[in-house]
Amino acid sequence: MKPTFTLGIEEEYQTVDPETRDLRSHIQVELIEKGRLILQERVKTEMHQSVVEVGTSVCANIKEAREELKNLRRQVIRLSRENGLRLAAAATHPFADWRVQALTEGERYKNIVEDMQLVARANLIFGLHVHVGIEDRETLIQMMNHARYFVPHLLALSANSPFWLGMDTGLKSYRCKVFDKFPRTNLPDYFPSWGEYENYVKLLVKTNSIDNAKKIWWDMRPHPFFNTLEFRVCDLPMRVDETIALAALIQATVAKLYKLHSQNQGFRLYRRSLLMENKWRAARYGINGKLIDFGKSMEVPERELIEEYLEFVDDVLDELDCREEVEYIHEIMKMGTGADRQLQVYRETGDMRAVVDYIIEETGVGVDEVDSLPTAKAV
């Protein structure tokens, strides 16, 4: 059975004080409850009270997903402003201190903190998750095996977390290093079959390691409740168009790998240890570094590899009607990722608050009506 390749997109935003530019906990009743009146269950809390998560419904194609996500951003930006806050889309806050952040009440978050202690409290990061519909579980596990190769490229393109606790970390994606402290993260292993994956989950549940498969936090995972392959590696980009481009590229990657799979042509599988070398390089240097071309046993500029990646998926773009959205990857290459742009603002101003102002401004780009609304001004 051919997968539907439906899409679901989740974004995690920062709520920021317009005066201090620091993270500020939202008043849950005001922001979340009002949001739910407008957006139903598509707006949610996260463990830290300065995080707001939105998620689209199941979208048949990228055009649907784009319109829905733009509307979600627009509404949450408006709600934030009505409640004296600003919304910021970046994978870490430039200078916020996780130690003073309020946690959201609730049994689920309480259990996570009890289980992982300081590791959970310090996890003040903001990601982008993209779901691609694959209804047959055996097909899904094979797609996960093959798609692992592209995780470093997706991380490099989405990199948007160069700062932590007011410091330039030297990495383009520090978020993924913060998340590394959690168990069951990073790239998944190769699983020969769905049955082997199920046995792995059953063992963890039986031994009280986890209570369900949602506590497997890999860069890519079979979603435990939906028939989707969920990509979790990406930093949250600043612009909605960047998110849409990445989601379109992810959908196209799965569709191309399935096309090869259906023709009994596999994509070459590499060991997790090798793929992790490329993930580190992507986190450290973003799109301006070099990754290892394992076939040639040599380093190749990431920008060249991304061009090859786009050529690889080209023959499925028209069928998915996502060519325009994937083309925006070239725009990311030209203007730089969120991390590159944040660093440029900091080099020009020397002021972390100016970086926050820039993030807030970029968060509203491309979401229509809110573009003209005032943002915080540097003082």
C-alpha positions as CSV (number, residue, x, y, z in Angstrom):
1,M,0.0,0.0,0.0
2,K,1.5,3.3,-1.1
3,P,1.8,5.8,1.8
4,T,-0.4,8.9,1.8
5,F,2.6,11.2,2.7
6,T,0.2,13.4,4.7
7,L,1.8,16.2,6.8
8,G,1.6,17.4,10.3
9,I,3.8,20.2,11.6
10,E,4.5,21.2,15.3
11,E,6.4,24.4,16.3
12,E,7.5,25.4,19.8
13,Y,7.7,29.1,20.5
14,Q,9.2,31.4,23.1
15,T,7.1,33.9,25.1
16,V,9.3,37.0,25.7
17,D,8.9,40.1,27.9
18,P,9.0,43.1,25.5
19,E,10.9,45.2,28.0
20,T,13.6,42.9,29.3
21,R,13.6,40.7,26.2
22,D,14.0,37.7,28.6
23,L,11.7,34.8,28.5
24,R,8.6,35.3,30.6
25,S,6.1,32.7,31.7
26,H,2.8,33.2,30.0
27,I,-0.4,33.3,32.1
28,Q,-1.7,29.9,31.2
29,V,-5.4,30.9,31.5
30,E,-4.9,34.0,29.4
31,L,-2.7,32.7,26.6
32,I,-3.4,28.9,26.4
33,E,-7.1,28.9,27.3
34,K,-7.9,31.9,25.0
35,G,-5.8,30.2,22.3
36,R,-7.8,27.0,22.6
37,L,-11.1,28.9,22.2
38,I,-9.8,30.0,18.8
39,L,-7.5,27.1,17.8
40,Q,-8.9,24.1,19.8
41,E,-6.3,21.5,20.6
42,R,-3.8,22.9,18.1
43,V,-2.2,25.0,20.9
44,K,-0.6,23.3,23.9
45,T,1.6,23.9,26.9
46,E,5.1,22.5,27.3
47,M,7.1,21.7,30.4
48,H,8.4,25.2,30.8
49,Q,5.8,28.0,31.1
50,S,7.6,30.2,28.6
51,V,7.0,27.7,25.8
52,V,3.9,27.5,23.6
53,E,3.5,24.7,21.2
54,V,1.2,24.7,18.1
55,G,0.4,21.8,15.8
56,T,-1.4,21.6,12.5
57,S,-4.1,19.1,11.8
58,V,-3.4,16.3,9.3
59,C,-2.7,18.0,6.0
60,A,-3.1,16.4,2.6
61,N,-0.2,18.4,1.1
62,I,2.3,21.2,1.8
63,K,-0.1,23.9,0.5
64,E,-2.7,23.0,3.2
65,A,0.1,22.8,5.8
66,R,1.5,26.2,4.9
67,E,-1.9,28.0,5.2
68,E,-2.7,26.3,8.5
69,L,0.7,27.0,10.0
70,K,0.7,30.6,8.9
71,N,-2.7,31.0,10.6
72,L,-1.5,29.4,13.8
73,R,1.6,31.6,14.0
74,R,-0.5,34.7,13.2
75,Q,-3.1,33.9,15.9
76,V,-0.5,33.1,18.6
77,I,1.5,36.2,17.8
78,R,-1.7,38.2,18.2
79,L,-2.6,36.5,21.5
80,S,0.9,37.0,22.9
81,R,0.7,40.8,22.1
82,E,-2.7,41.1,23.6
83,N,-1.3,39.6,26.8
84,G,1.7,41.9,27.0
85,L,4.2,39.3,25.5
86,R,6.1,38.8,22.3
87,L,6.5,35.6,20.4
88,A,10.0,34.5,19.3
89,A,10.9,31.6,17.0
90,A,14.4,30.3,17.8
91,A,15.6,27.0,19.2
92,T,17.3,28.6,22.2
93,H,16.9,32.0,23.8
94,P,20.1,34.1,23.5
95,F,20.5,34.8,27.2
96,A,17.6,33.3,29.3
97,D,18.6,31.2,32.4
98,W,16.8,27.9,32.6
99,R,17.3,27.8,36.4
100,V,14.7,30.6,37.0
101,Q,12.1,29.3,34.6
102,A,8.7,28.3,36.0
103,L,7.5,24.8,35.2
104,T,4.0,23.9,34.0
105,E,1.9,22.1,36.5
106,G,0.6,18.7,35.6
107,E,1.3,15.0,36.3
108,R,3.1,14.4,33.0
109,Y,5.7,17.2,33.5
110,K,6.0,16.3,37.2
111,N,6.9,12.7,36.2
112,I,9.5,13.8,33.7
113,V,11.2,16.0,36.2
114,E,11.1,13.3,38.8
115,D,12.6,10.8,36.4
116,M,15.3,13.0,34.9
117,Q,15.8,15.7,37.5
118,L,18.2,18.6,36.4
119,V,18.4,17.2,32.9
120,A,14.7,17.9,32.4
121,R,14.8,21.3,34.1
122,A,17.6,22.4,31.9
123,N,15.9,21.4,28.7
124,L,14.8,24.9,27.7
125,I,14.8,24.4,24.0
126,F,12.4,24.9,21.1
127,G,12.1,22.5,18.2
128,L,10.3,21.8,14.9
129,H,8.6,18.4,14.5
130,V,7.4,17.1,11.1
131,H,5.1,14.1,10.7
132,V,4.8,12.3,7.4
133,G,2.0,9.8,6.9
134,I,3.1,6.2,6.3
135,E,0.3,3.8,7.1
136,D,2.1,0.5,6.8
137,R,4.4,-0.1,9.8
138,E,6.8,-2.3,7.9
139,T,7.3,0.3,5.3
140,L,7.7,3.0,7.9
141,I,10.6,1.3,9.7
142,Q,12.4,0.8,6.3
143,M,11.9,4.5,5.5
144,M,13.3,5.4,8.9
145,N,16.4,3.3,8.3
146,H,17.1,5.0,5.0
147,A,16.1,8.6,6.0
148,R,18.6,8.6,8.8
149,Y,21.3,9.6,6.3
150,F,19.7,13.0,5.7
151,V,19.3,14.0,9.4
152,P,22.6,16.0,9.5
153,H,21.6,17.9,6.4
154,L,18.2,18.8,7.9
155,L,19.8,19.9,11.1
156,A,22.3,22.1,9.3
157,L,19.6,23.8,7.3
158,S,17.4,24.4,10.4
159,A,20.3,25.5,12.7
160,N,19.0,28.4,14.9
161,S,20.5,28.1,18.4
162,P,24.0,29.7,18.5
163,F,23.6,31.2,22.0
164,W,23.1,29.8,25.5
165,L,23.1,31.7,28.8
166,G,24.3,34.8,27.1
167,M,27.3,33.1,25.5
168,D,28.2,32.4,21.9
169,T,28.5,28.6,22.0
170,G,30.5,28.3,18.8
171,L,27.9,25.9,17.6
172,K,25.2,26.7,15.0
173,S,22.8,24.3,16.8
174,Y,23.4,24.2,20.5
175,R,19.8,23.0,21.1
176,C,20.7,19.4,20.0
177,K,23.6,19.3,22.5
178,V,21.2,20.3,25.3
179,F,18.8,17.6,24.2
180,D,21.6,15.0,24.1
181,K,21.5,14.8,27.9
182,F,18.1,13.1,27.6
183,P,18.2,9.3,27.3
184,R,17.0,7.7,24.0
185,T,18.0,10.7,21.8
186,N,20.0,11.3,18.7
187,L,19.9,9.0,15.6
188,P,18.0,5.7,15.9
189,D,19.8,2.4,15.2
190,Y,19.0,0.3,12.1
191,F,16.0,-2.0,12.7
192,P,15.7,-4.9,10.2
193,S,11.9,-5.1,10.7
194,W,8.9,-3.6,12.5
195,G,8.8,-6.6,14.7
196,E,12.4,-5.9,16.0
197,Y,11.4,-2.4,16.8
198,E,8.3,-3.6,18.7
199,N,10.5,-6.0,20.7
200,Y,12.8,-3.2,21.6
201,V,9.9,-1.0,22.9
202,K,8.4,-4.0,24.8
203,L,11.7,-4.7,26.5
204,L,12.0,-1.0,27.7
205,V,8.4,-1.1,28.9
206,K,8.8,-4.4,30.7
207,T,12.0,-3.3,32.4
208,N,10.4,0.0,33.6
209,S,12.7,2.1,31.4
210,I,9.7,3.8,29.8
211,D,5.9,3.6,30.2
212,N,5.3,4.1,26.5
213,A,7.1,4.8,23.2
214,K,6.6,8.5,23.4
215,K,9.6,8.5,25.7
216,I,11.8,7.5,22.8
217,W,13.1,10.9,21.7
218,W,15.2,10.1,18.7
219,D,15.8,12.5,15.8
220,M,13.3,10.5,13.9
221,R,10.8,8.0,15.3
222,P,7.7,6.0,14.4
223,H,5.0,7.9,16.2
224,P,3.5,5.6,18.9
225,F,-0.1,6.7,18.3
226,F,-0.2,8.1,14.7
227,N,0.7,6.3,11.5
228,T,3.5,8.7,10.9
229,L,7.3,8.9,10.7
230,E,8.1,11.9,12.9
231,F,11.2,14.0,12.2
232,R,12.3,15.7,15.4
233,V,15.9,16.8,14.6
234,C,15.3,20.3,13.4
235,D,15.8,23.5,15.3
236,L,12.8,25.8,15.2
237,P,13.5,28.2,12.4
238,M,12.7,31.9,12.6
239,R,10.6,32.4,9.5
240,V,7.5,30.3,8.7
241,D,8.7,30.0,5.1
242,E,11.8,28.2,6.5
243,T,9.7,25.8,8.4
244,I,7.5,25.1,5.3
245,A,10.6,24.5,3.2
246,L,12.0,22.0,5.6
247,A,8.7,20.2,6.0
248,A,8.4,20.0,2.2
249,L,11.9,18.7,1.9
250,I,11.2,16.1,4.6
251,Q,8.1,15.0,2.8
252,A,9.9,14.8,-0.5
253,T,12.7,12.8,1.1
254,V,10.3,10.1,2.3
255,A,8.5,10.0,-1.0
256,K,11.7,9.6,-2.9
257,L,13.0,6.9,-0.6
258,Y,9.6,5.1,-1.0
259,K,9.9,5.3,-4.8
260,L,13.3,3.6,-4.6
261,H,11.9,1.1,-2.1
262,S,8.9,0.2,-4.3
263,Q,11.3,-0.5,-7.2
264,N,13.5,-2.7,-5.0
265,Q,16.2,-0.1,-5.0
266,G,17.5,0.7,-1.6
267,F,19.3,3.8,-0.5
268,R,22.7,2.9,0.9
269,L,22.7,2.3,4.7
270,Y,25.5,3.6,6.9
271,R,26.3,2.8,10.5
272,R,24.9,5.1,13.1
273,S,28.4,5.9,14.3
274,L,29.3,7.3,10.9
275,L,26.1,9.3,10.6
276,M,26.7,10.8,14.1
277,E,30.0,12.2,12.8
278,N,28.1,14.2,10.3
279,K,25.5,15.2,12.8
280,W,28.2,16.7,15.0
281,R,29.6,18.7,12.0
282,A,26.1,19.9,11.2
283,A,25.5,21.1,14.8
284,R,29.0,22.8,14.9
285,Y,29.2,24.5,11.5
286,G,25.7,24.5,10.0
287,I,25.6,24.9,6.2
288,N,29.0,26.5,6.1
289,G,31.0,23.4,7.2
290,K,32.0,20.1,5.6
291,L,30.3,16.7,5.9
292,I,31.8,13.4,5.1
293,D,30.8,11.8,1.8
294,F,31.1,8.2,2.9
295,G,31.0,6.8,-0.6
296,K,34.0,8.9,-1.6
297,S,35.6,8.7,1.9
298,M,36.3,12.4,1.8
299,E,35.0,15.7,3.2
300,V,32.7,17.8,1.0
301,P,31.3,21.3,1.6
302,E,27.8,21.0,3.1
303,R,26.4,23.5,0.6
304,E,27.5,21.1,-2.3
305,L,25.9,18.2,-0.5
306,I,22.6,20.1,-0.1
307,E,22.6,20.8,-3.8
308,E,23.0,17.1,-4.4
309,Y,20.2,16.4,-1.9
310,L,17.9,18.7,-3.8
311,E,18.7,17.0,-7.1
312,F,18.0,13.6,-5.4
313,V,14.4,14.5,-4.5
314,D,13.7,16.6,-7.6
315,D,11.7,13.9,-9.5
316,V,9.0,13.7,-6.8
317,L,8.5,17.4,-6.2
318,D,5.8,17.9,-9.0
319,E,3.9,14.9,-7.9
320,L,3.7,16.2,-4.4
321,D,3.1,19.8,-5.6
322,C,5.9,21.1,-3.4
323,R,8.4,22.4,-5.8
324,E,7.9,26.1,-4.9
325,E,8.2,25.3,-1.2
326,V,11.4,23.2,-1.6
327,E,12.9,25.9,-3.8
328,Y,13.0,28.1,-0.7
329,I,15.9,26.0,0.5
330,H,18.0,28.1,-2.0
331,E,16.9,31.2,-0.2
332,I,18.1,29.7,3.2
333,M,21.4,29.0,1.5
334,K,21.6,32.7,0.3
335,M,20.5,34.5,3.5
336,G,22.0,32.0,5.9
337,T,20.3,29.9,8.5
338,G,18.7,31.5,11.7
339,A,22.0,30.9,13.5
340,D,24.0,32.7,10.9
341,R,21.6,35.7,11.0
342,Q,21.5,35.8,14.8
343,L,25.3,35.8,14.9
344,Q,25.5,38.6,12.3
345,V,23.1,40.8,14.4
346,Y,25.3,40.2,17.5
347,R,28.5,41.0,15.6
348,E,26.9,44.3,14.4
349,T,25.4,45.3,17.8
350,G,27.2,43.4,20.6
351,D,23.8,43.4,22.2
352,M,21.9,40.1,23.0
353,R,18.6,42.1,23.3
354,A,19.0,43.3,19.8
355,V,19.3,39.7,18.7
356,V,16.0,38.9,20.5
357,D,14.4,41.9,18.8
358,Y,15.6,40.5,15.5
359,I,14.2,37.1,16.2
360,I,10.8,38.6,17.2
361,E,10.7,40.5,13.9
362,E,11.6,37.5,11.8
363,T,9.0,35.4,13.6
364,G,6.3,37.5,12.0
365,V,7.7,37.6,8.5
366,G,5.4,35.9,6.0
367,V,2.4,35.5,8.3
368,D,0.4,38.3,6.6
369,E,-1.5,40.7,8.8
370,V,0.8,40.8,11.8
371,D,3.7,41.9,9.6
372,S,2.7,45.6,10.2
373,L,2.2,45.3,13.9
374,P,4.9,47.0,16.1
375,T,7.6,44.8,17.7
376,A,9.9,45.5,20.6
377,K,12.4,48.2,20.0
378,A,16.0,48.2,21.2
379,V,16.8,50.6,24.0
